[in-house]
Amino acid sequence: MLFLMTIMMVGSGSNQDASVPNLYAPDRFSDENGKYLIYVAGTEISYDDFERKGINTYKIAFIRNESIDSHPVLELEKEPADAVFDTKGVVFKTYAIDELINFSLEELDE
């Protein structure tokens, strides 16, 4: 919980569009059931992008990285790329922001 709050504060405190904080390693999964950690590489994305679509950003945290090369274990093939983690591991991978938004709408609507 503290991790998620820290991520949200860093993201919203650093500039006005609540950009994703620049953390370098998806070294942990989501801390809580029903919440997701989203790994973002090669693209800009913000909490505002999700809020505009009606997604509850309380249930997500971001890890941003400049390149997929930093984490070959994720087996991402191109950029931009996103991987969504729950408490057990990767539950969704995509190369399109629209697909990430749709996944979030479906999974976080509960």
N, C-alpha and C positions, 0 to 999 in steps of 0.2 A: 504494500500500500504506500509506504514511504517512497519507494522507487517511482511509482506512478505519479505521485504528487510532485516529486522533484523534477521529473521529466516535463510535466505540464507547466510548472513554474518557470523552468529554464526556457521552454519554448515560447511562452507568452510574455516573459519578461525581457527577452533579448531584442525584439522588435515588434512593431504593431500588427503584423499579419500573422503572428503566432506561428512562425516557421518552426519546422522540426529541429530539435537540438542536434548538434553534430557529435554523436557518440559513435565509437568506432567498432564495437564488437557485439554481435548478437550472442552474447555469452550466457544468456539466461532466457528461460521461457517466461511466459506470463506468470505472475505471482498468484493470481486468483482465478478460479473457475468463472467463466462468463466474461472474462476480460482477455484482450488480445494485445500482443506486442507485434508491431508492424515494422519490418525491416525494409528500408527504402534505399535503392541504389540508382544513381544516375538521373535523378529527377528531383524537382522541388515539389513539395507537398506540404500542406499546412492543416492544422486543426480546423481552420476556417473553411477549407474545401469540404470537409466532412460535415461541419455544422450547417453549411448552406444546403446540404442535401437532407437535413433532419436527423443526422446520425449523432447519437449520444457519445460525445468524445470522452466522457468519464470512463468509458469501458475500453479505451485504447491508449496505447503509448507508442511512440515511434523511436526507432533507431535509424539514423541516417548515415549513409556511407557514400563516398564519392564513386566507388567502383565495386563491381561484383567480384573482381579479382582478389579482394581482401578476404573473402570467405568462400573458397571453392567447394566446401562441404555442402553448401546450399544448392549446388548444381544449377545455377542460373546461367542461361545461355547467352543472353544479350541484355543491353540496357536500353531504356529504363526497366527496372525490375523491382518487384515487391514480393515479400514472403511474409505470411501471417503465422504467428506462433500462438498456440494456447499453452496450457500448463504441461503438455506432454511433448510437443514438437511442432513441426511445420504442418499446418492444416490447409494452406492455400498458397499457391504461387501464381503470379501473373506478370505480364509485360505491358498491361494497359490499365491506366488509372480508372477508366470506366468499369472494368471488371472488378477492381479492388473496391470501388464505391458500391457496386451491386452486391458483392459478397458481404460487405459491412452492413448494408441495409437489411439483408436477409438474416444475418447472424446476430446482429446487435439490436434487432427490433423486439427481442423478447423481453 
